[in-house]
Amino acid sequence: MNALIAFFRTIYHHRYLLIQMTKREISRRYQGSALGFAWSFFYPLLMLVVYTFVFSVVFKARWGSGDAKESRVDFALILFAGLIVFNLFSEIMNNAPFLVLGNVNYVKKVIFPLEILPLISIGAVLFHSFISLLVLITAQLIFKGFIPFTIVYFPLILFPLLVIGLGVSWFLAALTVYIRDIVHITSVFTSVLMFISAVFFPISSLPEKYQTIILLNPLAVIISEARKVLIFGQSPDWALLALILVFGLFVASGGYWWFQKMRKGFADVL
């Protein structure tokens, strides 16, 4: 945990640099495009429309929440809520291998705090996830006429996942400098992760023995808890979230230690 304390000090000392670089990372994605930031709204809106059509018209799917009034549009909203969380974590993981490889010029600068690169990436990803969340909220107002008050818990549910994502980013960013295959491994892993994280189905729909296994996946738990507060208006399982947060702190601490240990050879390899 001493490693994380040192990192928090680094954040404080370089807070203005962190804010400016996060803003630049957000704007860089749409640099040169005609619509600019409007794509942040159009993309999740298009995805929601597609999900609604596919699952309400083509598959005629239902979530099976036990609500007799559940419509096919409800399924699309529930699915979209899960995808917001999954896409956030997936993008954090897929960006991680390029954090050092894509910023070689910073490696040569001794005074630049390389350890803040994952935070910059996570900040940009959070911005786009927030836009998707606004689209979800708007859709709920249109189709259901209200927003659950429990939505205020959503940031607290995301926090343990972000802590895990930070630790994973440090680990992957450092490892990819020495093993470039990590880029491809991460891409494959996140594709598999989508199908084992209860994105397309409720955990309760699985046989009991498989429910125990999938609950070992923190992402599946976070997605399930996010749906509770965003869609169903239920309070989250605070004890379970606290347990995931403790796990996340260990992951972050280990990832930070690994990054600091490996960074000594970055300049030689790159």
C-alpha positions, 0 to 999 in steps of 0.5 A, spaced: 500 500 500 506 504 500 506 504 493 499 507 492 501 512 497 507 514 493 502 514 487 497 519 490 503 524 492 505 524 484 497 525 482 497 531 487 504 534 485 502 533 477 495 534 478 495 540 473 499 536 468 494 530 469 488 534 467 491 538 461 493 531 458 486 528 459 483 533 456 488 533 450 487 525 450 479 526 449 480 531 444 485 527 440 480 522 438 476 526 434 481 531 431 480 532 424 473 529 424 467 534 421 462 532 427 468 532 432 465 531 439 458 530 436 460 523 435 460 521 442 453 522 442 451 519 436 455 512 437 452 510 443 445 513 441 446 508 434 448 502 438 442 503 443 437 504 437 441 497 434 440 493 440 433 495 441 431 493 434 435 487 434 432 484 441 425 487 440 424 485 433 429 480 431 430 476 437 424 478 441 428 477 447 426 478 454 431 479 460 427 474 465 427 479 471 420 477 473 416 483 471 410 481 467 410 488 464 417 487 462 417 489 454 422 488 449 425 495 449 427 494 457 431 488 454 435 493 450 436 498 456 438 492 460 443 490 455 446 497 454 447 498 461 451 492 462 455 494 455 457 501 458 460 498 464 463 492 460 466 497 454 469 502 459 473 496 462 474 493 455 477 500 453 481 501 459 485 494 458 485 495 450 489 502 451 493 499 456 499 496 452 500 502 448 500 507 454 508 506 454 509 504 447 505 510 444 509 515 448 516 513 447 518 521 447 516 521 454 520 515 456 526 519 454 524 525 459 526 523 466 522 528 469 516 526 466 511 521 471 510 515 466 505 512 472 500 517 470 499 515 463 494 510 465 490 515 469 490 519 463 487 514 459 482 512 464 480 519 464 478 519 457 474 513 457 470 515 463 468 521 459 466 517 453 462 512 458 459 518 461 456 520 454 453 513 453 450 514 460 447 520 458 444 516 452 441 511 457 438 516 462 435 519 456 432 513 453 429 511 460 426 518 460 423 516 453 421 509 454 419 509 462 418 516 464 422 516 470 429 515 472 431 510 479 433 515 484 439 509 486 442 512 479 446 516 484 450 510 487 453 508 480 459 512 481 461 508 487 459 501 484 464 503 478 470 505 483 472 498 485 472 497 477 476 503 476 481 501 481 482 494 478 483 497 471 488 502 474 492 496 476 491 492 470 493 498 466 500 499 469 501 491 469 500 491 461 503 497 460 510 495 463 509 488 460 508 490 453 514 494 452 518 487 453 513 482 450 509 486 444 504 480 443 501 482 449 497 487 444 494 481 441 493 477 447 489 483 451 484 483 444 483 476 445 482 476 452 477 482 452 473 478 447 472 472 451 471 476 457 464 479 454 461 472 454 463 470 461 461 477 464 454 476 464 453 482 459 448 478 455 444 474 461 443 475 468 447 471 473 441 468 476 439 465 469 445 460 470 445 453 474 447 454 481 454 451 480 456 456 475 453 462 478 458 461 484 464 461 478 462 467 475 461 471 481 469 470 482 469 475 476 469 482 479 467 485 472 460 480 472 459 482 479 460 490 477 455 489 471 450 486 475 450 491 481 450 497 476 444 494 473 441 494 479 442 501 480 441 504 473 435 500 471 431 496 477 432 501 482 435 497 487 440 498 492 447 495 491 450 489 495 455 494 499 459 488 502 460 485 496 463 491 493 467 493 499 470 486 498 472 487 490 475 494 492 479 491 497 481 486 491 482 492 487 487 495 491 491 489 492 491 489 484 493 496 483 498 496 489 501 490 485 501 493 478 504 500 480 510 496 484 511 492 477 510 498 473 516 502 477 520 496 477 520 495 470 520 502 467 528 502 469 529 498 462 524 502 458 529 507 455 534 501 453 528 497 450 525 502 446 
